[in-house]
């Protein structure tokens, strides 16, 4: 009866471990902003790096352009070249953004909204759910596009289906490229995505809105060896650790990273830098805490069946009725018998050939 109870409890404990493991993997994979490396290259060999700057870091588009130019030279020196036959293929892709405020108006409404001024391929890293229209790129020569969320669309036009329509920012016409659905839920709202939001080009935000300066930069680039990409970005953009935080998204939910989060419990929320995280990073950090806690329970539920298996093995070992010496002698005897049979077979074959 005791053995049956231990077997059942051990099996249930292992089942709970599998459930928690699947749950944590699902939670990590659901964060699309953290999965850009996988979308960029299914073969791997790339890393996604994120940088967060304080207002005192004074990061500009010119300083980022300088980094981009130096990156191409750095990759060439490391003999990392584009092997694709596609002439438009790229070795790396990046994006940057600035938080701010902006006033958007139409013929029928006016909205003062949180704004994100974007540059580079922002929507590759942050694929919002499009209700209507399409994304625009921060690399476009024409910077008079914007994307609004559904709340902004209703306040300006009384409808969601407004892609292609005109809005005005400081009297300057801008085309609504698309309308996105703002994520709902306690986590994203606490993370900062709790009000109307407009996505405009960085130049539009700086010229016609209130910008806090570039405070987020993201890149996916080749990573032939561990931390190759992380170290380079840190050296070029994150040398002042008081004003900049650089992290690698690609491995942030690995088991080792989870254990580090658990080890930093109690001090992880302390921040001596004047860095305000964007909503997607706040969400990721919240998920890190939750996944870290679930990982603790996951390992505890795994420990119980492992202890049972170890106890069974020790009991079996002590009562097995044989020793390693017995096993060695038995194997040795079988090898010798096999050798004798092979020798006898060769002798018979030799005798048959002599008779012929």
C-alpha positions as CSV (number, residue, x, y, z in Angstrom):
1,X,0.0,0.0,0.0
2,X,2.8,2.4,0.9
3,X,4.6,1.7,-2.4
4,X,1.3,2.4,-4.3
5,X,0.8,5.7,-2.5
6,X,4.4,6.8,-3.2
7,X,4.1,5.8,-6.9
8,X,0.8,7.8,-7.3
9,X,2.1,10.9,-5.5
10,X,5.4,10.7,-7.4
11,X,3.5,10.4,-10.7
12,X,1.2,13.3,-9.8
13,X,4.1,15.5,-8.8
14,X,5.9,14.8,-12.1
15,X,2.7,15.6,-14.0
16,X,2.4,18.9,-12.2
17,X,6.0,19.6,-13.2
18,X,5.2,19.0,-16.8
19,X,2.2,21.3,-16.6
20,X,4.2,24.1,-15.0
21,X,7.0,23.6,-17.6
22,X,4.5,23.8,-20.5
23,X,2.8,26.9,-18.9
24,X,6.1,28.8,-18.4
25,X,7.2,28.0,-22.0
26,X,3.8,29.2,-23.3
27,X,4.0,32.4,-21.3
28,X,7.6,33.2,-22.5
29,X,6.7,32.5,-26.2
30,X,3.6,34.6,-26.0
31,X,5.7,37.8,-25.6
32,X,6.1,38.7,-29.3
33,X,8.3,41.7,-28.5
34,X,10.9,39.2,-27.1
35,X,10.8,36.8,-30.1
36,X,12.2,39.0,-32.9
37,X,15.4,36.9,-33.2
38,X,13.3,33.8,-34.0
39,X,11.2,35.6,-36.5
40,X,14.3,37.1,-38.2
41,X,16.2,33.8,-38.5
42,X,14.7,30.4,-38.0
43,X,18.2,28.9,-38.2
44,X,19.4,30.8,-35.2
45,X,22.8,32.4,-34.9
46,X,21.3,35.8,-34.1
47,X,20.6,37.7,-31.0
48,X,18.1,40.4,-30.0
49,X,19.5,43.2,-27.9
50,X,17.6,46.0,-26.2
51,X,18.9,49.2,-24.9
52,X,17.1,51.6,-22.5
53,X,18.4,55.1,-22.0
54,X,17.8,57.8,-19.5
55,X,17.2,61.4,-20.6
56,X,20.8,62.2,-19.6
57,X,22.2,59.7,-22.2
58,X,21.4,62.2,-25.0
59,X,21.1,59.5,-27.7
60,X,20.3,61.0,-31.1
61,X,19.5,59.7,-34.5
62,X,23.0,60.8,-35.6
63,X,24.7,58.8,-32.8
64,X,22.6,55.7,-33.8
65,X,23.6,56.2,-37.5
66,X,27.2,56.3,-36.4
67,X,26.7,53.0,-34.5
68,X,25.0,51.4,-37.6
69,X,27.9,52.4,-39.9
70,X,30.5,51.0,-37.4
71,X,28.5,47.8,-37.1
72,X,28.9,47.0,-40.8
73,X,32.7,47.4,-40.5
74,X,32.7,45.4,-37.3
75,X,30.9,42.5,-38.9
76,X,33.2,42.6,-42.0
77,X,36.3,42.5,-39.7
78,X,34.8,39.4,-38.0
79,X,34.3,37.8,-41.5
80,X,30.5,37.9,-41.1
81,X,29.0,38.6,-44.5
82,X,25.6,38.3,-46.2
83,X,25.5,34.9,-48.0
84,X,22.0,35.3,-49.4
85,X,21.6,35.8,-53.1
86,X,18.7,38.2,-52.4
87,X,20.2,41.7,-53.0
88,X,17.9,43.2,-50.4
89,X,18.8,40.8,-47.6
90,X,20.2,42.3,-44.5
91,X,22.5,41.0,-41.8
92,X,20.8,43.1,-39.1
93,X,17.7,45.1,-38.4
94,X,17.1,47.7,-35.8
95,X,14.5,50.2,-34.4
96,X,14.4,53.0,-31.9
97,X,11.7,55.0,-30.3
98,X,11.0,58.0,-28.0
99,X,8.1,58.4,-25.5
100,X,6.1,61.6,-25.6
101,X,2.8,63.4,-26.0
102,X,1.1,64.7,-29.0
103,X,-2.2,66.3,-30.0
104,X,-4.0,64.9,-33.0
105,X,-7.2,66.4,-34.5
106,X,-9.6,65.8,-37.3
107,X,-12.6,67.8,-38.6
108,X,-14.8,66.2,-35.9
109,X,-12.5,65.6,-32.9
110,X,-9.3,66.3,-31.0
111,X,-7.2,64.0,-28.8
112,X,-4.2,64.6,-26.6
113,X,-2.6,61.2,-26.6
114,X,0.5,59.3,-25.4
115,X,2.8,59.1,-28.4
116,X,5.7,56.9,-29.5
117,X,8.0,58.5,-32.1
118,X,9.6,55.6,-34.0
119,X,12.5,55.1,-36.3
120,X,13.8,52.1,-38.1
121,X,11.7,48.9,-38.4
122,X,9.8,49.4,-35.2
123,X,6.8,47.3,-36.1
124,X,9.0,44.3,-37.0
125,X,9.9,44.2,-33.3
126,X,6.4,45.2,-32.1
127,X,3.8,43.7,-34.4
128,X,0.6,45.3,-33.1
129,X,-2.7,43.7,-34.0
130,X,-3.9,45.7,-37.1
131,X,-7.6,46.3,-37.4
132,X,-7.4,48.3,-40.6
133,X,-4.6,49.5,-42.9
134,X,-0.9,48.7,-42.6
135,X,2.2,49.7,-40.8
136,X,4.7,52.3,-41.9
137,X,8.5,52.3,-41.5
138,X,10.6,54.8,-39.7
139,X,13.0,54.5,-42.6
140,X,10.4,56.0,-45.1
141,X,11.4,59.2,-46.7
142,X,7.9,60.4,-46.3
143,X,7.4,60.9,-42.5
144,X,3.7,62.1,-42.6
145,X,2.2,58.8,-41.6
146,X,0.8,57.8,-38.2
147,X,-0.9,54.7,-36.6
148,X,-3.6,55.3,-34.1
149,X,-5.3,52.9,-31.7
150,X,-9.0,52.1,-31.8
151,X,-9.9,54.5,-29.0
152,X,-8.2,57.4,-30.8
153,X,-10.0,56.5,-34.0
154,X,-13.4,56.6,-32.3
155,X,-12.7,59.9,-30.6
156,X,-11.5,61.5,-33.9
157,X,-13.9,59.9,-36.4
158,X,-16.5,57.8,-34.6
159,X,-15.3,54.7,-36.4
160,X,-12.4,52.2,-36.5
161,X,-12.3,51.9,-40.3
162,X,-10.3,55.1,-40.9
163,X,-7.1,53.9,-42.6
164,X,-6.1,56.4,-45.3
165,X,-8.0,59.3,-43.7
166,X,-6.3,62.6,-42.8
167,X,-5.5,63.9,-39.3
168,X,-3.7,67.1,-38.3
169,X,-0.8,67.4,-35.9
170,X,-0.1,71.1,-35.2
171,X,-2.0,71.9,-38.3
172,X,0.2,69.6,-40.4
173,X,-1.7,66.9,-42.3
174,X,-0.8,63.2,-41.6
175,X,-2.2,60.1,-43.1
176,X,-3.6,57.4,-40.9
177,X,-1.6,54.4,-42.1
178,X,-3.4,51.9,-39.9
179,X,-5.6,51.4,-36.8
180,X,-4.4,48.9,-34.1
181,X,-6.0,47.2,-31.2
182,X,-4.6,48.2,-27.9
183,X,-3.8,45.2,-25.8
184,X,-6.1,44.8,-22.8
185,X,-5.6,43.3,-19.4
186,X,-4.2,44.2,-15.9
187,X,-0.6,43.4,-16.8
188,X,-0.3,45.7,-19.9
189,X,-2.3,48.5,-18.2
190,X,-0.1,48.5,-15.1
191,X,2.9,48.4,-17.6
192,X,1.9,51.8,-19.0
193,X,-0.4,51.0,-21.9
194,X,-3.5,52.3,-20.2
195,X,-4.6,55.3,-22.4
196,X,-4.9,56.4,-26.0
197,X,-1.7,55.9,-28.0
198,X,-0.5,57.2,-31.3
199,X,2.6,56.0,-33.3
200,X,4.3,58.7,-35.4
201,X,7.7,59.2,-36.9
202,X,10.4,60.4,-34.6
203,X,10.7,63.6,-36.6
204,X,7.0,64.3,-36.2
205,X,7.1,63.8,-32.4
206,X,10.2,66.0,-32.1
207,X,8.8,68.8,-34.3
208,X,5.1,68.9,-33.3
209,X,4.8,67.1,-30.0
210,X,6.6,66.8,-26.6
211,X,9.4,64.2,-26.8
212,X,11.5,62.7,-24.0
213,X,14.2,61.9,-26.4
214,X,15.3,58.5,-27.8
215,X,15.0,56.2,-24.8
216,X,14.7,52.8,-26.5
217,X,16.9,51.0,-29.1
218,X,16.6,47.4,-30.3
219,X,18.6,45.4,-32.8
220,X,18.8,41.8,-34.1
221,X,22.2,41.0,-35.4
222,X,24.5,38.0,-36.0
223,X,25.7,36.2,-32.8
224,X,28.2,33.5,-33.9
225,X,29.4,33.0,-30.3
226,X,27.9,33.6,-26.9
227,X,27.5,37.3,-26.1
228,X,29.2,38.4,-29.3
229,X,26.3,40.8,-30.1
230,X,25.7,41.8,-26.4
231,X,29.3,42.8,-25.8
232,X,29.5,44.9,-28.9
233,X,26.3,46.8,-28.3
234,X,27.4,47.4,-24.7
235,X,30.8,48.8,-25.7
236,X,29.3,51.2,-28.3
237,X,26.0,52.2,-26.7
238,X,26.0,51.1,-23.1
239,X,29.4,52.2,-21.8
240,X,27.8,54.5,-19.2
241,X,26.0,52.0,-17.0
242,X,24.4,54.8,-14.9
243,X,22.4,56.1,-17.9
244,X,22.0,53.0,-20.0
245,X,20.8,49.4,-19.5
246,X,21.6,46.8,-22.2
247,X,20.1,43.3,-22.1
248,X,19.8,40.3,-24.4
249,X,16.2,39.3,-25.0
250,X,17.0,36.0,-26.8
251,X,17.9,34.1,-23.6
252,X,16.1,36.1,-21.0
253,X,13.6,33.3,-20.3
254,X,16.2,30.4,-20.3
255,X,16.4,28.3,-17.1
256,X,19.7,30.0,-16.1
257,X,18.1,33.5,-16.5
258,X,15.1,32.4,-14.5
259,X,17.4,31.3,-11.7
260,X,19.2,34.6,-11.8
261,X,15.8,36.4,-11.4
262,X,15.0,34.2,-8.4
263,X,18.4,35.0,-6.9
264,X,17.8,38.7,-7.3
265,X,14.5,38.5,-5.4
266,X,14.1,41.5,-3.1
267,X,16.6,43.7,-4.9
268,X,15.4,43.3,-8.5
269,X,12.9,46.1,-8.2
270,X,15.5,48.6,-7.0
271,X,16.6,51.0,-9.7
272,X,19.3,53.6,-9.0
273,X,19.2,54.9,-12.6
274,X,16.9,57.4,-14.2
275,X,15.6,55.0,-16.7
276,X,11.8,54.6,-17.4
277,X,11.0,51.3,-19.1
278,X,8.6,51.2,-22.0
279,X,5.4,49.3,-21.6
280,X,6.7,46.2,-23.5
281,X,9.7,45.9,-21.2
282,X,7.6,46.4,-18.1
283,X,5.4,43.5,-19.3
284,X,8.5,41.4,-19.9
285,X,9.8,42.1,-16.5
286,X,6.5,41.3,-14.9
287,X,6.4,38.0,-16.8
288,X,10.0,37.3,-15.6
289,X,8.9,37.6,-12.0
290,X,5.8,35.3,-12.6
291,X,7.8,32.7,-14.6
292,X,10.6,32.8,-12.0
293,X,8.1,32.0,-9.2
294,X,6.5,29.2,-11.2
295,X,10.0,27.8,-11.9
296,X,10.6,27.5,-8.2
297,X,7.4,25.4,-7.8
298,X,8.3,23.5,-11.0
299,X,11.7,22.5,-9.6
300,X,10.1,21.5,-6.3
301,X,7.6,19.3,-8.0
302,X,10.4,17.7,-10.0
303,X,12.5,17.2,-6.9
304,X,10.0,14.9,-5.2
305,X,9.8,12.2,-7.9
306,X,13.6,12.4,-8.4
307,X,14.1,11.7,-4.7
308,X,11.7,8.7,-5.0
309,X,13.6,7.3,-8.0
310,X,16.9,7.8,-6.2
311,X,15.5,6.0,-3.1
312,X,14.2,3.1,-5.2
313,X,17.6,2.8,-6.9
314,X,19.5,2.8,-3.6
315,X,17.1,0.1,-2.2
316,X,17.5,-2.0,-5.4
317,X,21.3,-1.6,-5.3
318,X,21.5,-2.7,-1.7
319,X,19.3,-5.8,-2.3
320,X,20.4,-6.7,-5.9
321,X,22.2,-10.0,-4.8
322,X,25.2,-9.4,-7.1
323,X,28.3,-7.2,-7.2
324,X,30.1,-5.4,-10.0
325,X,32.8,-8.0,-9.8
326,X,30.2,-10.7,-10.6
327,X,29.1,-8.6,-13.6
328,X,32.7,-8.2,-14.8
329,X,33.5,-11.9,-14.5
330,X,30.3,-12.7,-16.4
331,X,31.1,-10.3,-19.2
332,X,34.7,-11.6,-19.3
333,X,33.5,-15.2,-19.5
334,X,31.1,-14.3,-22.4
335,X,33.9,-12.5,-24.3
336,X,36.2,-15.5,-23.8
337,X,33.5,-17.9,-25.0
338,X,32.8,-15.7,-28.0
339,X,36.5,-15.7,-28.9
340,X,36.7,-19.5,-28.6
341,X,33.7,-19.9,-30.9
342,X,35.2,-17.6,-33.5
343,X,38.5,-19.4,-33.3
344,X,36.8,-22.8,-33.7
345,X,34.8,-21.5,-36.7
346,X,38.0,-20.3,-38.4
347,X,39.7,-23.6,-37.8
348,X,36.8,-25.5,-39.3
349,X,36.9,-23.3,-42.4
350,X,40.6,-23.8,-42.7
351,X,40.3,-27.6,-42.5
352,X,37.6,-27.6,-45.2
353,X,39.7,-25.6,-47.5
354,X,42.7,-28.0,-47.1
355,X,40.5,-31.0,-47.9
356,X,39.4,-29.3,-51.2
